[in-house]
Amino acid sequence: MKTRFLIACLLASMVPLETLAQTPGVTARSILLGQSAAFSGPAAQLGIQMNLGTKAYFDYVNAQGGVYGRKIELKTRDDRYEANLCVENTKTFIEEDKVFALISYVGTPTTVAAMPIFTQAKVPLVGPFTGAEALRDPVNRYIFNVRASYFNETEKIVEQMVSTGNHNIAVFYQDDAYGQAGLKGVEIAMARRNMKISALGKVERNTIKVEDAVKAINAVQPDGVIMISAYTSITEFVRRMKNAGSTTQFHNVSFVGSKALADTLKDEGYGVAISQVVPFPWSPSVQIVKEYEQVLTQAGITDFNFSSLEGFIVGKVMVEGLKRAGKDLTREKLVTALEGMNNVDLGDFVVGFSPTNHSGSKFVDLTMIGHAGKFIK
């Protein structure tokens, strides 16, 4: 009897193996996520605004009790929009911080460089702020793109320009993975219409050395210029083109950071066009925009913009995935849950994933900087 009693006690005290193998970044009370982005340097506003929107939504969810009682914690690391720093940050997140997942990374060259690290570790990344095809095709099981691609954006821009009689089209681009991804999109859109780019100008990342680009592009007197770079270099390019007497139409893809561009261009920004991958942040008739405005206002933030709205939407996608993954949270369950989000309406903004499609949205809208830096649809 005594032997049976001891065995019974031993069996009762044994912990199942799955309990011993705790999911990194997950406790009974918290879920830890990591974000590498530019929080300093020439592209800082992109990271700052993306973080602001993502964190605002997490704070809102946490105030309601979190996800299954777990509060979402967001740890950030500054990569200054440099690929090597993003790689270091990603390794630190996974190996030292032990994050559960990654979210709201900013930039093509940075995210592409980090991709082998988090893919090998099987750590999901949700909502990177980039439209590059390298993160979409082929489908990577651990990357979930919420926004439309640069191919979607450049197609929309070229369509608009050609429909209004502009056929002499030049491209100003950042000479890295981001700029080249956007350039490729323009080339594809132009080829569909049996057209060719009339002139190219490029700039090195995190610089404003645009003199050669201005000279090359202004020489062909283009009807329009499609620009694929960060807001600091584009500001310098637009100013120098205007100083050179150019009256061309300027078009940007969304990654430029619309608010940052309008703020830096000031009065010279009037008429500059920007494609957008999220709804107009000042349209409360759109349900997700109404929610965004309410949540940010409650947090004391009334400076609405496209980048923080994108961060907000990405945060909402992550929370939806966490809810669907269930209480016994693992990374693989999150991946499966996200892949099961088939055309989910987040509030007049639909996101859909599947095992063969990790590009959640193809939404693209066109906007323009109006008077006093205000945006016009």
ABEGO torsion letter per residue (X at the ends): XAAAAAAAAAAAABBBAAAABBBBGBBAABBBBBBBBBABEAAAAAAAAAAAAAAAAAAAAAAAGEBGGBBBBBBBBBAGGBAAAAAAAAAAAAAAAGBABBBGBBEAAAAAAAAAAAAAAGBBBBGBBBABAAAAOBBBAABBBABBBAAAAAAAAAAAAAAAGBABBBBBBBBBAAAAAAAAAAAAAAAAAGBBBABBBBBBBGBABAAAAAAAAAAAGBABBBBBBBAAAAAAAAAAAAAAGBABBBBBBAAAGAAAAAAAAEAAABGBBBBBABBBAABAABAAAAAAAAAAAAAGBABBBAAAAAAAAAAAAAAAAAAAAEABBBAAAAAAAAAABBGBBAGGBBBBBBAABABABABBBBBBBBBGGBBBX
